[in-house]
Amino acid sequence: MTAPKSLLGRAFALLAVFTAQRPVASLSDLSRGCGLPLSTTHRLVRELVAWRALERRPDGRYAIGLRLWELGVLSPGSRDLRERAVPFLEDLYEVTRHNVQLAIRDDLDTLYVERLSGPNAVSILTRTGDRLPLHATGVGLVLLANAPADVRQRVLDGPLKRFTARTITTAAKLRETLAQVRRDDYAVSDRQIEMTTYSVAAPVRDASGEVVAAVSVVVPAGTRRETVLPAVRTCGLALSRELGNRP
């Protein structure tokens, strides 16, 4: 990648090297990933460690530090939404005993802001803070179906990443699916991310009626949809009412 010129740009480029798939990185990894010389990377890393934005592990590699987490939870939108959503997510988990997720849209990504799980819930890939493409998950389909037209068009025009043989990878199929989501007011993502699971998702609306988030339950592939769909939709409606929505 082309290295940014400003100090702030360099710092963000370095931090962007870390992902859910690469939560730790060596100094060389960071240098290659952000396009900076090793000496420059070393100086920048040293400052970020001093500021607690990064932490140095015993093996010499680096990970995201607690200071960034402390700042992240101060974000007014996500903090308020998460705090108000947790009681409803807990109720949804108690009813279903499966993985419960809350997500928002960040441009063309699904951003997971909360997740509840239990010892008997099926194993899934996503964690709080993870991102996935909008077209491939239940919450993503809900968010995309209710996104502005230009956002939908950008997704339809771009490549649709394939995760499994059942992932939606054509614009025609995605357009048809989004129309169905808007009509039904819920989404089902059937084995698009993993062949062992599927998700059922419902929208969360604010006082103006805008879809600001989505809730979902991820269940084993053989689970009957009707055993979880009413609970997911009820959770979405209850949280919407908490946010001031009055249909």
C-alpha positions in Angstrom: 0.0 0.0 0.0 1.0 3.7 -0.4 2.2 5.0 2.9 0.3 8.1 4.1 2.3 11.3 4.6 0.8 12.7 7.8 1.6 11.4 11.2 -2.1 10.8 12.0 -2.5 9.0 8.7 0.5 6.8 9.4 -0.9 5.9 12.8 -4.2 4.9 11.4 -2.6 2.9 8.6 -0.6 1.0 11.2 -3.6 0.3 13.4 -5.5 -0.9 10.3 -3.1 -3.8 9.9 -4.8 -5.5 12.9 -7.9 -7.4 12.0 -10.0 -10.1 13.6 -8.0 -12.6 11.5 -4.7 -11.0 12.6 -5.1 -9.7 16.2 -1.4 -9.7 16.8 1.5 -8.7 14.5 5.2 -8.4 14.6 7.1 -5.2 13.8 7.9 -6.5 10.3 4.3 -7.4 9.7 3.3 -3.8 10.7 6.0 -2.3 8.5 4.8 -4.3 5.4 1.2 -3.9 6.2 1.2 -0.1 6.4 3.9 0.5 3.8 6.3 2.3 6.1 10.1 1.8 6.6 11.0 -0.4 9.5 12.7 2.4 11.4 9.6 4.7 11.0 7.3 1.9 12.1 9.4 1.2 15.1 9.3 4.9 16.2 5.5 5.0 15.7 4.9 1.8 17.5 6.9 3.0 20.4 4.8 6.1 20.8 1.6 4.1 20.4 2.7 1.6 23.1 3.5 4.6 25.4 0.0 5.9 24.8 -1.5 2.4 25.4 -3.0 2.2 21.9 -0.8 -0.8 21.4 0.6 -3.3 23.8 3.7 -5.4 23.5 3.3 -9.1 24.1 5.9 -11.3 25.8 6.8 -12.9 22.4 7.7 -9.4 21.0 4.6 -9.0 18.9 2.0 -6.3 19.3 -1.8 -6.2 19.8 -4.4 -3.5 20.1 -4.2 -1.8 23.6 -6.9 -1.0 26.1 -6.8 2.7 25.4 -8.4 2.2 22.0 -11.1 0.1 23.6 -11.7 2.8 26.2 -12.2 5.3 23.5 -14.4 3.1 21.4 -17.0 2.5 24.0 -17.3 6.3 24.4 -18.9 6.5 20.9 -22.4 7.9 21.7 -24.3 6.0 19.1 -23.0 2.5 19.8 -22.8 3.0 23.6 -26.4 4.2 23.9 -27.7 1.5 21.5 -25.8 -1.3 23.3 -26.8 -0.2 26.8 -30.5 0.0 25.8 -30.4 -3.2 23.8 -28.8 -5.6 26.3 -31.9 -6.4 28.3 -33.8 -7.3 25.1 -30.9 -9.3 23.8 -30.8 -11.2 27.1 -34.5 -11.9 26.9 -34.0 -13.2 23.3 -31.2 -15.5 24.5 -33.2 -16.8 27.4 -36.0 -17.8 24.9 -33.8 -19.3 22.2 -30.6 -20.4 23.9 -28.7 -19.6 20.7 -26.3 -17.0 19.6 -27.8 -13.5 19.7 -26.3 -10.6 17.8 -26.8 -6.9 17.4 -25.3 -5.1 14.4 -25.2 -1.7 12.7 -24.1 -0.7 9.2 -20.8 1.1 8.7 -20.7 2.1 5.1 -20.7 -1.3 3.2 -19.9 -3.4 6.2 -21.9 -5.1 8.9 -20.4 -4.1 12.3 -21.2 -6.4 15.2 -21.6 -4.2 18.4 -22.9 -6.9 20.8 -23.1 -10.7 21.0 -24.5 -13.0 23.6 -23.8 -16.7 23.6 -24.0 -19.7 25.9 -22.2 -23.0 26.4 -24.6 -25.0 24.3 -24.9 -22.5 21.4 -23.4 -23.4 18.1 -19.9 -22.1 17.4 -19.8 -19.1 15.1 -17.1 -16.9 13.5 -18.3 -13.5 14.5 -17.4 -11.6 17.7 -18.1 -8.1 19.0 -16.3 -5.7 16.8 -16.1 -7.9 13.8 -17.1 -6.9 10.3 -18.7 -8.9 7.5 -20.1 -7.9 4.1 -23.7 -6.8 4.1 -24.9 -9.3 1.5 -23.9 -12.5 3.4 -25.5 -12.3 6.8 -29.0 -11.9 8.2 -28.4 -8.7 10.0 -26.5 -7.4 6.9 -29.4 -8.1 4.6 -31.8 -6.3 6.9 -29.5 -3.3 7.1 -28.8 -3.3 3.3 -32.5 -3.7 2.4 -33.3 -0.6 4.4 -30.2 1.4 3.5 -30.2 4.4 1.1 -30.5 3.6 -2.6 -27.0 4.7 -3.3 -25.6 2.3 -0.7 -27.6 -0.6 -2.1 -26.3 0.2 -5.6 -22.7 0.3 -4.5 -23.1 -3.2 -3.1 -24.9 -4.4 -6.2 -22.2 -3.0 -8.4 -19.3 -4.3 -6.5 -17.9 -7.9 -6.1 -20.0 -10.1 -3.7 -17.6 -12.2 -1.7 -18.3 -15.9 -1.6 -18.0 -17.7 1.8 -19.8 -20.9 1.0 -21.6 -22.5 -2.0 -24.8 -20.8 -0.8 -23.5 -17.3 -0.6 -25.3 -14.7 -2.7 -22.8 -13.7 -5.4 -25.0 -12.2 -8.2 -26.6 -8.8 -8.3 -29.9 -10.3 -9.6 -30.2 -12.7 -6.7 -29.3 -10.0 -4.1 -31.8 -7.6 -5.6 -34.5 -10.2 -5.3 -33.5 -11.1 -1.8 -33.5 -7.5 -0.6 -37.0 -7.0 -2.0 -38.2 -10.0 -0.1 -36.6 -8.7 3.1 -38.4 -5.3 2.7 -41.7 -7.1 2.1 -41.4 -9.6 5.0 -39.6 -7.2 7.4 -37.1 -9.9 8.4 -34.2 -11.8 6.8 -32.9 -15.3 6.7 -29.3 -15.9 5.7 -29.2 -19.6 5.0 -25.7 -21.1 5.3 -24.1 -18.1 3.6 -21.2 -17.8 6.0 -20.9 -21.4 7.3 -22.6 -24.5 6.0 -23.5 -25.5 9.6 -25.5 -22.5 10.6 -28.1 -20.0 9.4 -29.4 -16.7 10.9 -32.7 -15.0 11.3 -32.7 -11.2 11.7 -35.1 -8.4 12.3 -34.8 -4.6 12.0 -34.5 -2.1 14.9 -36.0 1.3 14.1 -35.6 4.6 15.9 -38.3 7.2 16.6 -38.3 8.5 13.0 -38.8 4.9 11.6 -35.3 4.6 10.2 -33.6 1.2 10.6 -30.6 1.9 12.8 -29.6 -1.7 13.7 -30.6 -5.3 13.3 -30.9 -8.2 15.8 -30.4 -11.9 14.9 -30.2 -15.4 16.2 -27.7 -17.8 14.7 -28.8 -21.4 14.9 -27.7 -24.9 13.6 -28.7 -25.5 10.0 -31.3 -28.1 10.9 -33.3 -25.8 13.3 -36.9 -25.1 12.3 -37.3 -21.4 11.4 -40.6 -21.0 13.2 -39.0 -21.9 16.5 -36.9 -18.7 16.5 -38.5 -16.2 14.1 -41.3 -14.9 16.4 -38.8 -14.3 19.2 -36.4 -12.4 16.9 -39.1 -10.2 15.5 -40.5 -9.5 19.0 -37.0 -8.5 20.1 -36.6 -6.1 17.2 -40.0 -4.6 17.8 -39.4 -4.2 21.6 -36.0 -2.6 21.1 -37.5 -0.3 18.4 -40.2 0.8 20.9 -37.4 1.4 23.5 -35.8 3.8 21.0 -39.1 5.7 20.5 -40.5 4.0 17.5 -44.3 3.9 17.4 -45.5 2.0 14.3 
